[in-house]
Amino acid sequence: KIPPMAPADIDESAAPDGRVVLVLVLGDVGRSPRMQYHALSLAEAAGTQVVLCGLRGERLLAALEEHKNVTCKLLDAAPLPRPRSGLLFPFYAFLKVFLQLAQLLWLLLVDAPRADVILVQTPPAIPALAVVWLTRAVRGSYIVADWHNLGYSVLAQGGFGFRHPIVRFYCAFERFFGQTFNNHLCVTEAMRTWLQREWAVDARVLYDRPPAFFAELPVSERHTLFRRLRPFFRDSSGDPIWPDAAPTREGASGTNNLDSTEAAARDNPLPGAPSLSLESLPADSPWRDGATPWTECDRSGAVLHRAAAPALLVSSTSWTPDEDFEQLLQALVLLDRQLDAEKMK
């Protein structure tokens, strides 16, 4: 939660019904669930009006779009294609930052109502942190930065290296403006420790938590989802995990055991799904008769959980060098050995 402000910090005239909180994401807001959850939680607080600002892209949570206390002000991303040549990147970056700077200045100083509190996601830090700092100087807002990562390290690991002048400037920019804000949130204890030790930024850890509407799917909905995801169940080499139930590439014959859900998935595939047709399935296939490795249907057509279903692990993290994904892979190896040992018993 954002800490309470002193009465002198609040301009009640700016929000007749209470406090105005502006949540800012200099990116596709629809791809930032944490900031959407922040906005939704703040909107549920008594006497709080939320203005959610960011770039237009993926659809927002329905609960946000329909909430009476939330106003969305979405910007169109600058239509600048990223250059293929690394030599042109500095010019591309400068032009992109200039356009974003103009958009944010208009949004925060002219278009949006004066906010008592601005909650800004970082990274991206440039130019968002500078514009937020200026907004505080002009309109007296209380600034809270939510640190999801370190922008300069992401940029460095993108191919520039930590010694590149752009990376060094980005680091100095993040550090300078970060130290000027009123309060800070971060996602892990490790990040809190690093910010305090390296930049003297005192952040509070706010772990991600699912919202109230984030609930376990009913078995019938799981079944439908697994049937639609069937083409994606492949190993690291791209081969199907269940070869006997494998979808085949276009040109294969046969559509046996193709239920209505899978037919819909074939005709209206999920984004990124390979173009596939389905082959007939052997008797021991977990996909046979409209089933999945995790669910099955009884004679009446009711969907049931399989008694001996494989474990399904979904990671919410990205796989980048700054995140120790290797720990998860090592844990999977240990788990596999343990399962093999139990089978031997």
Secondary structure as UniProt FT lines:
FT   HELIX           7..9
FT   HELIX           12..14
FT   TURN            16..17
FT   STRAND          19..28
FT   HELIX           29..31
FT   HELIX           33..44
FT   TURN            46..47
FT   STRAND          48..55
FT   HELIX           62..66
FT   TURN            68..69
FT   STRAND          70..75
FT   HELIX           86..88
FT   HELIX           89..106
FT   HELIX           107..111
FT   STRAND          117..122
FT   TURN            126..127
FT   HELIX           128..139
FT   STRAND          142..147
FT   HELIX           151..155
FT   HELIX           156..160
FT   TURN            162..163
FT   HELIX           165..178
FT   TURN            179..180
FT   STRAND          183..186
FT   HELIX           189..199
FT   STRAND          204..205
FT   TURN            212..213
FT   HELIX           219..229
FT   HELIX           230..232
FT   TURN            236..237
FT   HELIX           243..245
FT   STRAND          247..249
FT   TURN            250..251
FT   TURN            256..257
FT   HELIX           260..267
FT   TURN            271..272
FT   STRAND          276..278
FT   TURN            283..284
FT   TURN            286..287
FT   HELIX           288..290
FT   STRAND          295..297
FT   TURN            299..300
FT   STRAND          303..305
FT   TURN            307..308
FT   TURN            321..322
FT   HELIX           326..344
//
